[in-house]
Amino acid sequence: MAKKILPIAAMEKLLKKAGAARISLSAKEAMREILEDIGEEIGEKAIRLAKHSKRKTIKKEDIKEAAR
Amino acid sequence: MAKKILPIAAMEKLLKKAGAARISLSAKEAMREILEDIGEEIGEKAIRLAKHSKRKTIKKEDIKEAAR
């Protein structure tokens, strides 16, 4: 789902860091959408894990466990 | 690896979108690191796919295939 939260410029930086020379705009947009979807999934799982531990605050360990 | 390319505020937005009420700073930092690592991995694979297709420009289809 399109959330458009991550900046397109950051997608370009990540792809250049990976070694890309030229990147189309739609490739950056696809990257943003994929990372946002993954991020939302991790977030939802992390929230369940925090609730499971009777906490209201999402902590680092929730994120790390959710991403496993 | 710490790249610090994605904004922390965007991590907060993604986590709130997922339904989080309170999020520790280190949770946002962990989220950033995980998404950056995934992004770099997708980027590296996308670059190989573009080269495989004898292209220098990373296109949307490279990103999508790399993320499968």
Backbone of each chain as nested JSON, in Angstrom:
{
  "chains": [
    {"id": "A", "residues": [
      {"number": 1, "name": "MET", "atoms": {"N": [0.85, -1.194, 0.0], "CA": [0.0, 0.0, 0.0], "C": [0.887, 1.247, 0.0]}},
      {"number": 2, "name": "ALA", "atoms": {"N": [0.486, 2.244, -0.762], "CA": [1.311, 3.457, -0.877], "C": [1.146, 4.335, 0.36]}},
      {"number": 3, "name": "LYS", "atoms": {"N": [2.232, 4.53, 1.075], "CA": [2.171, 5.369, 2.268], "C": [2.95, 6.672, 2.056]}},
      {"number": 4, "name": "LYS", "atoms": {"N": [3.993, 6.568, 1.213], "CA": [4.825, 7.738, 0.885], "C": [5.377, 8.432, 2.13]}},
      {"number": 5, "name": "ILE", "atoms": {"N": [5.916, 7.624, 3.014], "CA": [6.498, 8.16, 4.239], "C": [8.014, 8.3, 4.094]}},
      {"number": 6, "name": "LEU", "atoms": {"N": [8.65, 7.327, 3.472], "CA": [10.103, 7.387, 3.292], "C": [10.452, 8.331, 2.142]}},
      {"number": 7, "name": "PRO", "atoms": {"N": [11.473, 9.173, 2.323], "CA": [11.825, 10.113, 1.251], "C": [12.466, 9.393, 0.064]}},
      {"number": 8, "name": "ILE", "atoms": {"N": [12.087, 9.825, -1.131], "CA": [12.648, 9.259, -2.368], "C": [14.172, 9.448, -2.394]}},
      {"number": 9, "name": "ALA", "atoms": {"N": [14.642, 10.578, -1.882], "CA": [16.094, 10.845, -1.882], "C": [16.837, 9.807, -1.054]}},
      {"number": 10, "name": "ALA", "atoms": {"N": [16.187, 9.321, 0.008], "CA": [16.827, 8.296, 0.841], "C": [16.906, 6.973, 0.09]}},
      {"number": 11, "name": "MET", "atoms": {"N": [15.913, 6.698, -0.77], "CA": [15.951, 5.471, -1.586], "C": [17.133, 5.539, -2.549]}},
      {"number": 12, "name": "GLU", "atoms": {"N": [17.328, 6.716, -3.109], "CA": [18.454, 6.907, -4.03], "C": [19.778, 6.684, -3.292]}},
      {"number": 13, "name": "LYS", "atoms": {"N": [19.893, 7.249, -2.103], "CA": [21.136, 7.087, -1.322], "C": [21.394, 5.615, -1.018]}},
      {"number": 14, "name": "LEU", "atoms": {"N": [20.345, 4.894, -0.609], "CA": [20.507, 3.466, -0.277], "C": [20.95, 2.678, -1.506]}},
      {"number": 15, "name": "LEU", "atoms": {"N": [20.34, 3.001, -2.651], "CA": [20.672, 2.255, -3.877], "C": [22.074, 2.602, -4.364]}},
      {"number": 16, "name": "LYS", "atoms": {"N": [22.481, 3.848, -4.191], "CA": [23.855, 4.233, -4.565], "C": [24.848, 3.547, -3.639]}},
      {"number": 17, "name": "LYS", "atoms": {"N": [24.48, 3.47, -2.362], "CA": [25.321, 2.781, -1.389], "C": [25.508, 1.307, -1.782]}},
      {"number": 18, "name": "ALA", "atoms": {"N": [24.479, 0.745, -2.378], "CA": [24.555, -0.657, -2.813], "C": [25.378, -0.781, -4.094]}},
      {"number": 19, "name": "GLY", "atoms": {"N": [25.686, 0.37, -4.736], "CA": [26.538, 0.334, -5.92], "C": [25.866, 0.739, -7.221]}},
      {"number": 20, "name": "ALA", "atoms": {"N": [24.634, 1.208, -7.156], "CA": [23.923, 1.573, -8.383], "C": [24.456, 2.878, -8.957]}},
      {"number": 21, "name": "ALA", "atoms": {"N": [24.551, 2.937, -10.271], "CA": [24.998, 4.164, -10.917], "C": [23.789, 5.011, -11.285]}},
      {"number": 22, "name": "ARG", "atoms": {"N": [22.865, 4.398, -12.032], "CA": [21.673, 5.137, -12.449], "C": [20.427, 4.385, -12.004]}},
      {"number": 23, "name": "ILE", "atoms": {"N": [19.453, 5.14, -11.531], "CA": [18.239, 4.526, -10.979], "C": [17.034, 5.285, -11.512]}},
      {"number": 24, "name": "SER", "atoms": {"N": [16.072, 4.58, -12.068], "CA": [14.864, 5.256, -12.561], "C": [14.005, 5.697, -11.382]}},
      {"number": 25, "name": "LEU", "atoms": {"N": [13.182, 6.729, -11.615], "CA": [12.315, 7.216, -10.539], "C": [11.364, 6.119, -10.068]}},
      {"number": 26, "name": "SER", "atoms": {"N": [10.838, 5.352, -11.014], "CA": [9.867, 4.321, -10.606], "C": [10.548, 3.215, -9.799]}},
      {"number": 27, "name": "ALA", "atoms": {"N": [11.848, 3.023, -10.009], "CA": [12.591, 2.049, -9.188], "C": [12.685, 2.56, -7.752]}},
      {"number": 28, "name": "LYS", "atoms": {"N": [12.932, 3.853, -7.602], "CA": [13.001, 4.434, -6.244], "C": [11.634, 4.352, -5.573]}},
      {"number": 29, "name": "GLU", "atoms": {"N": [10.581, 4.601, -6.345], "CA": [9.226, 4.524, -5.792], "C": [8.883, 3.088, -5.379]}},
      {"number": 30, "name": "ALA", "atoms": {"N": [9.321, 2.117, -6.19], "CA": [9.063, 0.705, -5.862], "C": [9.802, 0.332, -4.579]}},
      {"number": 31, "name": "MET", "atoms": {"N": [11.032, 0.808, -4.471], "CA": [11.835, 0.541, -3.273], "C": [11.15, 1.123, -2.039]}},
      {"number": 32, "name": "ARG", "atoms": {"N": [10.672, 2.359, -2.15], "CA": [9.982, 2.987, -1.027], "C": [8.776, 2.164, -0.597]}},
      {"number": 33, "name": "GLU", "atoms": {"N": [7.985, 1.731, -1.569], "CA": [6.766, 0.988, -1.241], "C": [7.109, -0.334, -0.547]}},
      {"number": 34, "name": "ILE", "atoms": {"N": [8.128, -1.014, -1.059], "CA": [8.529, -2.312, -0.479], "C": [9.028, -2.124, 0.954]}},
      {"number": 35, "name": "LEU", "atoms": {"N": [9.89, -1.144, 1.151], "CA": [10.434, -0.94, 2.508], "C": [9.34, -0.49, 3.475]}},
      {"number": 36, "name": "GLU", "atoms": {"N": [8.41, 0.327, 2.98], "CA": [7.31, 0.751, 3.861], "C": [6.42, -0.43, 4.253]}},
      {"number": 37, "name": "ASP", "atoms": {"N": [6.15, -1.301, 3.279], "CA": [5.326, -2.478, 3.591], "C": [6.028, -3.363, 4.612]}},
      {"number": 38, "name": "ILE", "atoms": {"N": [7.324, -3.583, 4.415], "CA": [8.089, -4.409, 5.363], "C": [8.081, -3.736, 6.734]}},
      {"number": 39, "name": "GLY", "atoms": {"N": [8.286, -2.419, 6.742], "CA": [8.311, -1.678, 7.999], "C": [6.987, -1.771, 8.737]}},
      {"number": 40, "name": "GLU", "atoms": {"N": [5.894, -1.678, 7.998], "CA": [4.581, -1.75, 8.637], "C": [4.348, -3.15, 9.215]}},
      {"number": 41, "name": "GLU", "atoms": {"N": [4.773, -4.163, 8.461], "CA": [4.634, -5.545, 8.941], "C": [5.433, -5.757, 10.233]}},
      {"number": 42, "name": "ILE", "atoms": {"N": [6.668, -5.291, 10.221], "CA": [7.51, -5.412, 11.423], "C": [6.84, -4.666, 12.568]}},
      {"number": 43, "name": "GLY", "atoms": {"N": [6.305, -3.471, 12.277], "CA": [5.642, -2.669, 13.3], "C": [4.463, -3.398, 13.925]}},
      {"number": 44, "name": "GLU", "atoms": {"N": [3.641, -4.001, 13.069], "CA": [2.454, -4.693, 13.597], "C": [2.858, -5.866, 14.494]}},
      {"number": 45, "name": "LYS", "atoms": {"N": [3.89, -6.571, 14.06], "CA": [4.346, -7.705, 14.864], "C": [4.959, -7.206, 16.186]}},
      {"number": 46, "name": "ALA", "atoms": {"N": [5.725, -6.114, 16.107], "CA": [6.367, -5.561, 17.304], "C": [5.324, -5.115, 18.322]}},
      {"number": 47, "name": "ILE", "atoms": {"N": [4.225, -4.559, 17.838], "CA": [3.147, -4.113, 18.727], "C": [2.544, -5.316, 19.459]}},
      {"number": 48, "name": "ARG", "atoms": {"N": [2.32, -6.408, 18.712], "CA": [1.799, -7.618, 19.351], "C": [2.769, -8.138, 20.424]}},
      {"number": 49, "name": "LEU", "atoms": {"N": [4.059, -8.071, 20.111], "CA": [5.066, -8.557, 21.059], "C": [5.105, -7.693, 22.319]}},
      {"number": 50, "name": "ALA", "atoms": {"N": [4.974, -6.388, 22.152], "CA": [4.974, -5.493, 23.309], "C": [3.743, -5.761, 24.177]}},
      {"number": 51, "name": "LYS", "atoms": {"N": [2.595, -5.904, 23.512], "CA": [1.363, -6.206, 24.255], "C": [1.511, -7.511, 25.021]}},
      {"number": 52, "name": "HIS", "atoms": {"N": [2.107, -8.47, 24.352], "CA": [2.339, -9.789, 24.954], "C": [3.17, -9.66, 26.236]}},
      {"number": 53, "name": "SER", "atoms": {"N": [4.058, -8.673, 26.267], "CA": [4.903, -8.429, 27.44], "C": [4.281, -7.389, 28.37]}},
      {"number": 54, "name": "LYS", "atoms": {"N": [2.999, -7.091, 28.125], "CA": [2.253, -6.131, 28.938], "C": [2.91, -4.757, 28.987]}},
      {"number": 55, "name": "ARG", "atoms": {"N": [3.488, -4.371, 27.866], "CA": [4.046, -3.019, 27.76], "C": [3.277, -2.211, 26.728]}},
      {"number": 56, "name": "LYS", "atoms": {"N": [3.259, -0.884, 26.945], "CA": [2.607, -0.008, 25.974], "C": [3.63, 0.635, 25.049]}},
      {"number": 57, "name": "THR", "atoms": {"N": [4.892, 0.575, 25.485], "CA": [5.958, 1.182, 24.683], "C": [6.662, 0.114, 23.843]}},
      {"number": 58, "name": "ILE", "atoms": {"N": [6.804, 0.402, 22.566], "CA": [7.536, -0.501, 21.68], "C": [9.021, -0.299, 21.941]}},
      {"number": 59, "name": "LYS", "atoms": {"N": [9.719, -1.375, 22.276], "CA": [11.143, -1.28, 22.569], "C": [11.959, -1.961, 21.48]}},
      {"number": 60, "name": "LYS", "atoms": {"N": [13.252, -1.688, 21.541], "CA": [14.178, -2.238, 20.548], "C": [14.018, -3.748, 20.394]}},
      {"number": 61, "name": "GLU", "atoms": {"N": [13.868, -4.448, 21.52], "CA": [13.792, -5.917, 21.436], "C": [12.519, -6.384, 20.702]}},
      {"number": 62, "name": "ASP", "atoms": {"N": [11.464, -5.582, 20.777], "CA": [10.25, -5.937, 20.027], "C": [10.51, -5.866, 18.517]}},
      {"number": 63, "name": "ILE", "atoms": {"N": [11.188, -4.792, 18.119], "CA": [11.499, -4.612, 16.703], "C": [12.408, -5.727, 16.221]}},
      {"number": 64, "name": "LYS", "atoms": {"N": [13.445, -6.016, 16.999], "CA": [14.411, -7.049, 16.576], "C": [13.748, -8.42, 16.487]}},
      {"number": 65, "name": "GLU", "atoms": {"N": [12.91, -8.745, 17.466], "CA": [12.233, -10.036, 17.432], "C": [11.235, -10.074, 16.256]}},
      {"number": 66, "name": "ALA", "atoms": {"N": [10.562, -8.965, 16.031], "CA": [9.567, -8.915, 14.941], "C": [10.212, -9.084, 13.578]}},
      {"number": 67, "name": "ALA", "atoms": {"N": [11.464, -8.673, 13.47], "CA": [12.144, -8.707, 12.167], "C": [12.812, -10.054, 11.895]}},
      {"number": 68, "name": "ARG", "atoms": {"N": [12.774, -10.959, 12.886], "CA": [13.487, -12.243, 12.714], "C": [12.793, -13.15, 11.71]}}
    ]},
    {"id": "B", "residues": [
      {"number": 1, "name": "MET", "atoms": {"N": [24.529, -2.974, 9.313], "CA": [25.527, -1.896, 9.423], "C": [24.799, -0.549, 9.519]}},
      {"number": 2, "name": "ALA", "atoms": {"N": [25.307, 0.32, 10.337], "CA": [24.647, 1.613, 10.54], "C": [24.928, 2.551, 9.367]}},
      {"number": 3, "name": "LYS", "atoms": {"N": [23.889, 2.928, 8.668], "CA": [24.044, 3.851, 7.539], "C": [23.417, 5.207, 7.852]}},
      {"number": 4, "name": "LYS", "atoms": {"N": [22.376, 5.172, 8.679], "CA": [21.684, 6.406, 9.084], "C": [21.232, 7.258, 7.905]}},
      {"number": 5, "name": "ILE", "atoms": {"N": [20.601, 6.593, 6.979], "CA": [20.094, 7.275, 5.788], "C": [18.608, 7.585, 5.95]}},
      {"number": 6, "name": "LEU", "atoms": {"N": [17.859, 6.653, 6.5], "CA": [16.423, 6.879, 6.681], "C": [16.176, 7.762, 7.902]}},
      {"number": 7, "name": "PRO", "atoms": {"N": [15.274, 8.726, 7.79], "CA": [15.016, 9.625, 8.931], "C": [14.295, 8.896, 10.079]}},
      {"number": 8, "name": "ILE", "atoms": {"N": [14.709, 9.196, 11.283], "CA": [14.081, 8.621, 12.477], "C": [12.59, 8.982, 12.537]}},
      {"number": 9, "name": "ALA", "atoms": {"N": [12.265, 10.198, 12.113], "CA": [10.855, 10.633, 12.132], "C": [9.995, 9.754, 11.229]}},
      {"number": 10, "name": "ALA", "atoms": {"N": [10.588, 9.272, 10.135], "CA": [9.838, 8.395, 9.226], "C": [9.598, 7.031, 9.88]}},
      {"number": 11, "name": "MET", "atoms": {"N": [10.559, 6.582, 10.71], "CA": [10.365, 5.321, 11.431], "C": [9.191, 5.46, 12.394]}},
      {"number": 12, "name": "GLU", "atoms": {"N": [9.138, 6.597, 13.062], "CA": [8.035, 6.845, 13.99], "C": [6.697, 6.84, 13.25]}},
      {"number": 13, "name": "LYS", "atoms": {"N": [6.663, 7.5, 12.097], "CA": [5.414, 7.544, 11.309], "C": [4.98, 6.144, 10.901]}},
      {"number": 14, "name": "LEU", "atoms": {"N": [5.936, 5.338, 10.447], "CA": [5.606, 3.965, 10.018], "C": [5.063, 3.151, 11.193]}},
      {"number": 15, "name": "LEU", "atoms": {"N": [5.704, 3.305, 12.344], "CA": [5.286, 2.525, 13.518], "C": [3.928, 2.995, 14.031]}},
      {"number": 16, "name": "LYS", "atoms": {"N": [3.68, 4.289, 13.952], "CA": [2.36, 4.795, 14.361], "C": [1.284, 4.32, 13.391]}},
      {"number": 17, "name": "LYS", "atoms": {"N": [1.653, 4.292, 12.108], "CA": [0.729, 3.777, 11.084], "C": [0.366, 2.324, 11.386]}},
      {"number": 18, "name": "ALA", "atoms": {"N": [1.324, 1.59, 11.925], "CA": [1.079, 0.181, 12.254], "C": [0.241, 0.061, 13.529]}},
      {"number": 19, "name": "GLY", "atoms": {"N": [0.077, 1.173, 14.249], "CA": [-0.779, 1.163, 15.429], "C": [-0.076, 1.397, 16.754]}},
      {"number": 20, "name": "ALA", "atoms": {"N": [1.225, 1.707, 16.715], "CA": [1.974, 1.898, 17.958], "C": [1.588, 3.215, 18.629]}},
      {"number": 21, "name": "ALA", "atoms": {"N": [1.473, 3.192, 19.955], "CA": [1.176, 4.416, 20.683], "C": [2.486, 5.084, 21.105]}},
      {"number": 22, "name": "ARG", "atoms": {"N": [3.336, 4.307, 21.802], "CA": [4.607, 4.862, 22.274], "C": [5.755, 4.005, 21.767]}},
      {"number": 23, "name": "ILE", "atoms": {"N": [6.808, 4.669, 21.354], "CA": [7.934, 3.955, 20.748], "C": [9.225, 4.519, 21.324]}},
      {"number": 24, "name": "SER", "atoms": {"N": [10.097, 3.657, 21.828], "CA": [11.365, 4.152, 22.363], "C": [12.281, 4.571, 21.213]}},
      {"number": 25, "name": "LEU", "atoms": {"N": [13.213, 5.482, 21.519], "CA": [14.149, 5.944, 20.481], "C": [14.951, 4.777, 19.926]}},
      {"number": 26, "name": "SER", "atoms": {"N": [15.398, 3.884, 20.818], "CA": [16.225, 2.782, 20.321], "C": [15.416, 1.827, 19.437]}},
      {"number": 27, "name": "ALA", "atoms": {"N": [14.101, 1.776, 19.632], "CA": [13.252, 0.967, 18.747], "C": [13.223, 1.58, 17.348]}},
      {"number": 28, "name": "LYS", "atoms": {"N": [13.15, 2.91, 17.306], "CA": [13.146, 3.592, 15.991], "C": [14.486, 3.398, 15.3]}},
      {"number": 29, "name": "GLU", "atoms": {"N": [15.557, 3.464, 16.098], "CA": [16.897, 3.264, 15.523], "C": [17.063, 1.834, 15.0]}},
      {"number": 30, "name": "ALA", "atoms": {"N": [16.517, 0.866, 15.752], "CA": [16.607, -0.538, 15.315], "C": [15.832, -0.725, 14.014]}},
      {"number": 31, "name": "MET", "atoms": {"N": [14.664, -0.104, 13.948], "CA": [13.848, -0.177, 12.732], "C": [14.605, 0.42, 11.543]}},
      {"number": 32, "name": "ARG", "atoms": {"N": [15.219, 1.555, 11.757], "CA": [15.987, 2.18, 10.682], "C": [17.088, 1.246, 10.181]}},
      {"number": 33, "name": "GLU", "atoms": {"N": [17.826, 0.659, 11.12], "CA": [18.936, -0.198, 10.717], "C": [18.442, -1.42, 9.933]}},
      {"number": 34, "name": "ILE", "atoms": {"N": [17.338, -2.007, 10.406], "CA": [16.793, -3.196, 9.722], "C": [16.324, -2.839, 8.312]}},
      {"number": 35, "name": "LEU", "atoms": {"N": [15.587, -1.741, 8.186], "CA": [15.08, -1.374, 6.854], "C": [16.218, -0.979, 5.92]}},
      {"number": 36, "name": "GLU", "atoms": {"N": [17.248, -0.334, 6.467], "CA": [18.397, 0.026, 5.623], "C": [19.139, -1.22, 5.147]}},
      {"number": 37, "name": "ASP", "atoms": {"N": [19.287, -2.184, 6.038], "CA": [19.968, -3.425, 5.639], "C": [19.176, -4.149, 4.555]}},
      {"number": 38, "name": "ILE", "atoms": {"N": [17.853, -4.225, 4.745], "CA": [17.009, -4.887, 3.738], "C": [17.099, -4.114, 2.417]}},
      {"number": 39, "name": "GLY", "atoms": {"N": [17.05, -2.787, 2.514], "CA": [17.126, -1.952, 1.314], "C": [18.431, -2.14, 0.565]}},
      {"number": 40, "name": "GLU", "atoms": {"N": [19.52, -2.239, 1.311], "CA": [20.817, -2.42, 0.654], "C": [20.887, -3.793, -0.023]}},
      {"number": 41, "name": "GLU", "atoms": {"N": [20.332, -4.794, 0.654], "CA": [20.312, -6.152, 0.066], "C": [19.501, -6.174, -1.231]}},
      {"number": 42, "name": "ILE", "atoms": {"N": [18.328, -5.551, -1.169], "CA": [17.491, -5.483, -2.375], "C": [18.25, -4.732, -3.474]}},
      {"number": 43, "name": "GLY", "atoms": {"N": [18.91, -3.648, -3.086], "CA": [19.676, -2.855, -4.053], "C": [20.767, -3.669, -4.728]}},
      {"number": 44, "name": "GLU", "atoms": {"N": [21.508, -4.421, -3.933], "CA": [22.6, -5.222, -4.51], "C": [22.065, -6.263, -5.492]}},
      {"number": 45, "name": "LYS", "atoms": {"N": [20.957, -6.874, -5.117], "CA": [20.375, -7.884, -5.997], "C": [19.833, -7.224, -7.275]}},
      {"number": 46, "name": "ALA", "atoms": {"N": [19.204, -6.055, -7.11], "CA": [18.642, -5.338, -8.257], "C": [19.739, -4.943, -9.247]}},
      {"number": 47, "name": "ILE", "atoms": {"N": [20.887, -4.571, -8.708], "CA": [22.013, -4.195, -9.571], "C": [22.475, -5.404, -10.391]}},
      {"number": 48, "name": "ARG", "atoms": {"N": [22.556, -6.563, -9.734], "CA": [22.936, -7.779, -10.47], "C": [21.917, -8.097, -11.566]}},
      {"number": 49, "name": "LEU", "atoms": {"N": [20.638, -7.897, -11.247], "CA": [19.583, -8.195, -12.227], "C": [19.654, -7.238, -13.42]}},
      {"number": 50, "name": "ALA", "atoms": {"N": [19.943, -5.962, -13.155], "CA": [20.057, -4.988, -14.248], "C": [21.26, -5.344, -15.134]}},
      {"number": 51, "name": "LYS", "atoms": {"N": [22.371, -5.685, -14.494], "CA": [23.567, -6.083, -15.267], "C": [23.267, -7.305, -16.116]}},
      {"number": 52, "name": "HIS", "atoms": {"N": [22.533, -8.22, -15.515], "CA": [22.15, -9.45, -16.206], "C": [21.346, -9.123, -17.469]}},
      {"number": 53, "name": "SER", "atoms": {"N": [20.6, -8.033, -17.42], "CA": [19.799, -7.61, -18.569], "C": [20.554, -6.585, -19.415]}},
      {"number": 54, "name": "LYS", "atoms": {"N": [21.844, -6.482, -19.179], "CA": [22.726, -5.547, -19.919], "C": [22.231, -4.104, -19.86]}},
      {"number": 55, "name": "ARG", "atoms": {"N": [21.718, -3.735, -18.705], "CA": [21.309, -2.346, -18.494], "C": [22.157, -1.711, -17.416]}},
      {"number": 56, "name": "LYS", "atoms": {"N": [22.338, -0.389, -17.537], "CA": [23.078, 0.334, -16.499], "C": [22.134, 1.025, -15.531]}},
      {"number": 57, "name": "THR", "atoms": {"N": [20.88, 1.159, -15.961], "CA": [19.891, 1.838, -15.116], "C": [19.059, 0.804, -14.356]}},
      {"number": 58, "name": "ILE", "atoms": {"N": [18.952, 1.017, -13.061], "CA": [18.105, 0.148, -12.239], "C": [16.651, 0.539, -12.485]}},
      {"number": 59, "name": "LYS", "atoms": {"N": [15.859, -0.424, -12.904], "CA": [14.451, -0.139, -13.18], "C": [13.553, -0.79, -12.129]}},
      {"number": 60, "name": "LYS", "atoms": {"N": [12.299, -0.362, -12.174], "CA": [11.31, -0.869, -11.216], "C": [11.276, -2.389, -11.169]}},
      {"number": 61, "name": "GLU", "atoms": {"N": [11.349, -3.023, -12.358], "CA": [11.252, -4.501, -12.4], "C": [12.445, -5.162, -11.703]}},
      {"number": 62, "name": "ASP", "atoms": {"N": [13.592, -4.488, -11.705], "CA": [14.761, -5.041, -10.989], "C": [14.494, -5.051, -9.487]}},
      {"number": 63, "name": "ILE", "atoms": {"N": [13.942, -3.939, -8.998], "CA": [13.651, -3.824, -7.566], "C": [12.609, -4.865, -7.165]}},
      {"number": 64, "name": "LYS", "atoms": {"N": [11.56, -4.954, -7.977], "CA": [10.476, -5.891, -7.63], "C": [10.964, -7.335, -7.643]}},
      {"number": 65, "name": "GLU", "atoms": {"N": [11.75, -7.69, -8.642], "CA": [12.271, -9.057, -8.705], "C": [13.236, -9.309, -7.542]}},
      {"number": 66, "name": "ALA", "atoms": {"N": [14.045, -8.298, -7.226], "CA": [15.038, -8.449, -6.152], "C": [14.365, -8.649, -4.796]}},
      {"number": 67, "name": "ALA", "atoms": {"N": [13.172, -8.102, -4.655], "CA": [12.492, -8.154, -3.35], "C": [11.669, -9.426, -3.192]}},
      {"number": 68, "name": "ARG", "atoms": {"N": [11.583, -10.25, -4.232], "CA": [10.729, -11.461, -4.161], "C": [11.335, -12.53, -3.267]}}
    ]}
  ]
}
